[in-house]
């Protein structure tokens, strides 16, 4: 049961985390996965690729191609203006949720 709960919690914040990573600098999918892994939010490519595609299709992300010294060109993602607005809204919501959890936990 706990694994299911943990999985659902991670899914709920994954989009916010990915947008936060990309907001810091343009990011290649492997960079995103590595950053999530270092933060102990381990996810697989099969989860991230569809999410990035959905965000791109919804106008939240754009991308550019860059030649790779080893292998095929790489797709680097960045936030659009709509993406920046969404990230700001998610940041506000995260802060509100975090404060609510802290209030509940302190009683």
Secondary structure in CASP SS format (residue, H / E / C, confidence):
PFRMAT SS
TARGET T0000
AUTHOR 0000-0000-0000
METHOD secondary structure of the structure
MODEL  1
X C 1.00
X H 1.00
X H 1.00
X H 1.00
X H 1.00
X H 1.00
X H 1.00
X H 1.00
X H 1.00
X H 1.00
X H 1.00
X H 1.00
X H 1.00
X H 1.00
X H 1.00
X H 1.00
X H 1.00
X H 1.00
X H 1.00
X H 1.00
X H 1.00
X H 1.00
X H 1.00
X H 1.00
X C 1.00
X C 1.00
X E 1.00
X E 1.00
X H 1.00
X H 1.00
X H 1.00
X H 1.00
X H 1.00
X H 1.00
X H 1.00
X H 1.00
X H 1.00
X H 1.00
X C 1.00
X C 1.00
X C 1.00
X C 1.00
X C 1.00
X C 1.00
X H 1.00
X H 1.00
X H 1.00
X H 1.00
X H 1.00
X H 1.00
X H 1.00
X H 1.00
X H 1.00
X H 1.00
X H 1.00
X H 1.00
X H 1.00
X C 1.00
X C 1.00
X C 1.00
X E 1.00
X E 1.00
X E 1.00
X E 1.00
X E 1.00
X E 1.00
X C 1.00
X C 1.00
X C 1.00
X C 1.00
X C 1.00
X C 1.00
X C 1.00
X E 1.00
X E 1.00
X E 1.00
X E 1.00
X E 1.00
X E 1.00
X C 1.00
X H 1.00
X H 1.00
X H 1.00
X H 1.00
X H 1.00
X H 1.00
X H 1.00
X H 1.00
X H 1.00
X H 1.00
X H 1.00
X H 1.00
X H 1.00
X H 1.00
X H 1.00
X H 1.00
X H 1.00
X H 1.00
X H 1.00
X H 1.00
X H 1.00
X H 1.00
X H 1.00
X H 1.00
X H 1.00
X C 1.00
X C 1.00
END
